[in-house]
């Protein structure tokens, strides 16, 4: 029976799993994007998102609690200085998992896990879509360029 087994053990002992997740979290904060297997990425998301939430409020206690998990001064400094500023207005969901296919050797499902606010391509696309489309002006927005194109063709 699987009573009260709420997280993936990833086939590792508790100490190995904790060290692996700590190292992966440090790499994610340092590089803003890492490639890993889907199971590890889902476990990492559960591990790192509470740390990112803690980093939004810069107190000595929060720094100590985050350092107890990550054990890397430079990463903790970067987290509280740079990353926390970017995620300050976000109410949660700081990471994004993008599936990339299957690994050649063992067919494990691979993915990229990244910090949401550091991917400029996704953030630019979302702002561009919101700026051009509204509920009431969607017909007007599509008709206006057509009318301008017709006027330009007549002028030529």
Secondary structure as the mmCIF struct_conf table of DSSP 4:
data_model
#
loop_
_struct_conf.conf_type_id
_struct_conf.id
_struct_conf.beg_label_comp_id
_struct_conf.beg_label_asym_id
_struct_conf.beg_label_seq_id
_struct_conf.end_label_comp_id
_struct_conf.end_label_asym_id
_struct_conf.end_label_seq_id
TURN_TY1_P TURN_TY1_P1 UNK A 3 UNK A 4
BEND BEND1 UNK A 7 UNK A 7
TURN_TY1_P TURN_TY1_P2 UNK A 10 UNK A 11
BEND BEND2 UNK A 12 UNK A 12
HELX_RH_AL_P HELX_RH_AL_P1 UNK A 14 UNK A 31
BEND BEND3 UNK A 32 UNK A 32
STRN STRN1 UNK A 33 UNK A 37
HELX_RH_AL_P HELX_RH_AL_P2 UNK A 38 UNK A 55
TURN_TY1_P TURN_TY1_P3 UNK A 56 UNK A 56
BEND BEND4 UNK A 57 UNK A 57
HELX_RH_AL_P HELX_RH_AL_P3 UNK A 60 UNK A 70
HELX_RH_AL_P HELX_RH_AL_P4 UNK A 73 UNK A 78
HELX_RH_PI_P HELX_RH_PI_P1 UNK A 79 UNK A 83
HELX_RH_AL_P HELX_RH_AL_P5 UNK A 84 UNK A 86
TURN_TY1_P TURN_TY1_P4 UNK A 87 UNK A 89
BEND BEND5 UNK A 92 UNK A 92
STRN STRN2 UNK A 95 UNK A 102
TURN_TY1_P TURN_TY1_P5 UNK A 104 UNK A 106
HELX_LH_PP_P HELX_LH_PP_P1 UNK A 108 UNK A 108
STRN STRN3 UNK A 109 UNK A 115
HELX_RH_3T_P HELX_RH_3T_P1 UNK A 116 UNK A 118
HELX_RH_AL_P HELX_RH_AL_P6 UNK A 120 UNK A 132
BEND BEND6 UNK A 135 UNK A 137
HELX_RH_AL_P HELX_RH_AL_P7 UNK A 138 UNK A 155
#
